[in-house]
Amino acid sequence: MAEETTETAPQKQKSKSRAFYYIDGILIRLLLLVVVVALLWNWDGFWKTDIKVLKQAQETYFPIKYKAERMKVSVMNENKEIMKQMKNKISEYQQDTDNALKAVETAKEKAKTLLRYYDTSRRIIDKLKRKFSPDDLEAALICNSVECENIVNSSPEADPKNYVFQ
């Protein structure tokens, strides 16, 4: 009898280990199934599919999730339109800014040219003042404006160093 009990103990142990491996295999497969379902559930491409059979199954078995995902798609499409409009406005603003900067650069170049002309005219007048007496100079130069008189008389208002561009 002692032999029979020793033979049955390994068999019970084998059956327990087989049962454990069987349950373990089922649990692993179940866990993998849960992971796959969770990944598919959260994957946007799964809900945005164009496959008719899958789309119908989603609508039939998961109507709330299907509608929620469709709402996400519509919101994303609206956001795309808003983003396009914002990009267009930004590009318009950039063009306006570029045009304004070009206009400023052009005005700056014109101002520099005018200052060079002014500087040249000042030098010419200074040479004429050295060459002619004040009465002869006044007879030769007839000014029609206050600016001309300021330049001839070398007043501080006419000095370009005092001028500030605004």
URGIRA-V997432 format. One record per residue. N is the residue number from 1. RES is the residue in one letter. PHI is phi as a letter, one per 40 degrees, with the letter a starting at -180 (* if undefined). OMEGA is omega in whole degrees, -180 to 180 (* if undefined). D_LAST is the distance of its C-alpha to the last C-alpha in Angstrom with 1 decimal. Layout:
BEGIN
N_RES_PHI_OMEGA_D_LAST + N_RES_PHI_OMEGA_D_LAST
END
This chain:
BEGIN
1_M_*_-180_116.1 + 2_A_c_179_113.9 + 3_E_c_-179_113.1 + 4_E_c_180_112.0 + 5_T_c_178_109.6 + 6_T_c_179_108.0 + 7_E_c_-178_107.7 + 8_T_c_179_106.0 + 9_A_c_176_103.5 + 10_P_c_179_101.7 + 11_Q_c_177_101.9 + 12_K_c_179_100.2 + 13_Q_c_178_97.6 + 14_K_c_-180_97.0 + 15_S_c_176_96.8 + 16_K_c_180_94.3 + 17_S_c_176_92.1 + 18_R_c_179_92.3 + 19_A_c_178_91.3 + 20_F_c_180_88.4 + 21_Y_c_179_87.2 + 22_Y_c_179_87.6 + 23_I_c_178_85.6 + 24_D_d_178_83.1 + 25_G_c_179_82.6 + 26_I_c_-180_82.1 + 27_L_c_179_79.6 + 28_I_c_178_77.6 + 29_R_c_179_77.6 + 30_L_c_178_76.6 + 31_L_c_177_73.8 + 32_L_c_178_72.6 + 33_L_c_178_72.8 + 34_V_c_179_70.7 + 35_V_c_-180_68.1 + 36_V_c_179_68.0 + 37_V_c_179_67.8 + 38_A_c_178_65.0 + 39_L_c_178_63.0 + 40_L_c_-178_63.6 + 41_W_c_-177_62.8 + 42_N_c_-179_59.4 + 43_W_c_-176_58.6 + 44_D_c_-179_56.3 + 45_G_c_178_57.7 + 46_F_c_-177_61.1 + 47_W_c_-180_59.8 + 48_K_b_-174_57.7 + 49_T_c_175_60.6 + 50_D_b_179_61.7 + 51_I_c_-172_65.4 + 52_K_c_-177_67.3 + 53_V_c_180_70.1 + 54_L_c_179_67.8 + 55_K_c_179_65.5 + 56_Q_c_178_68.6 + 57_A_c_178_69.9 + 58_Q_c_-180_66.6 + 59_E_c_-176_66.6 + 60_T_c_-171_70.3 + 61_Y_c_-179_70.5 + 62_F_b_-174_67.0 + 63_P_c_-178_65.6 + 64_I_c_179_63.2 + 65_K_c_-180_61.7 + 66_Y_c_179_61.5 + 67_K_c_179_59.6 + 68_A_c_179_57.3 + 69_E_c_177_56.5 + 70_R_c_177_56.0 + 71_M_c_177_53.5 + 72_K_c_-179_51.6 + 73_V_c_-180_51.6 + 74_S_c_178_50.3 + 75_V_c_178_47.6 + 76_M_c_178_46.6 + 77_N_c_177_46.4 + 78_E_c_179_44.2 + 79_N_c_177_42.0 + 80_K_c_179_41.8 + 81_E_c_179_40.6 + 82_I_c_179_38.0 + 83_M_c_178_36.9 + 84_K_c_178_36.7 + 85_Q_c_179_34.5 + 86_M_c_178_32.2 + 87_K_c_178_32.0 + 88_N_c_179_31.3 + 89_K_c_179_28.4 + 90_I_c_180_27.0 + 91_S_c_176_27.3 + 92_E_c_179_25.6 + 93_Y_c_178_22.7 + 94_Q_c_177_22.6 + 95_Q_c_178_22.7 + 96_D_c_179_19.9 + 97_T_c_179_17.8 + 98_D_c_179_19.0 + 99_N_c_179_18.2 + 100_A_c_178_14.6 + 101_L_c_177_14.3 + 102_K_c_179_16.1 + 103_A_c_178_13.8 + 104_V_c_179_10.8 + 105_E_c_178_13.2 + 106_T_c_179_14.4 + 107_A_c_179_11.1 + 108_K_c_179_10.7 + 109_E_c_178_14.4 + 110_K_c_180_14.1 + 111_A_c_178_11.5 + 112_K_c_178_14.0 + 113_T_c_178_16.8 + 114_L_c_178_15.6 + 115_L_c_176_15.2 + 116_R_c_177_18.7 + 117_Y_c_180_20.1 + 118_Y_c_180_18.8 + 119_D_c_179_20.3 + 120_T_c_180_23.5 + 121_S_c_177_23.8 + 122_R_c_180_23.5 + 123_R_c_179_26.3 + 124_I_c_-180_28.4 + 125_I_c_178_28.1 + 126_D_c_178_29.0 + 127_K_c_179_32.1 + 128_L_c_179_33.0 + 129_K_c_179_32.9 + 130_R_c_-175_35.3 + 131_K_c_-175_37.5 + 132_F_b_174_37.8 + 133_S_c_-179_38.5 + 134_P_d_179_36.0 + 135_D_c_179_38.1 + 136_D_c_180_38.5 + 137_L_c_180_34.8 + 138_E_c_178_34.1 + 139_A_c_-178_36.7 + 140_A_c_-179_35.4 + 141_L_b_177_31.7 + 142_I_b_-178_31.2 + 143_C_c_179_27.6 + 144_N_b_-177_26.9 + 145_S_a_179_23.4 + 146_V_c_-180_21.8 + 147_E_c_179_19.4 + 148_C_c_179_22.5 + 149_E_c_177_24.3 + 150_N_c_180_21.5 + 151_I_c_-178_21.7 + 152_V_c_-178_25.5 + 153_N_c_179_25.7 + 154_S_f_179_23.4 + 155_S_c_-178_21.5 + 156_P_c_179_18.7 + 157_E_c_-177_16.2 + 158_A_c_-177_16.7 + 159_D_c_-179_16.3 + 160_P_c_178_13.7 + 161_K_c_178_14.1 + 162_N_c_-177_12.7 + 163_Y_c_179_9.5 + 164_V_b_177_6.3 + 165_F_c_-180_3.8 + 166_Q_b_*_0.0
END
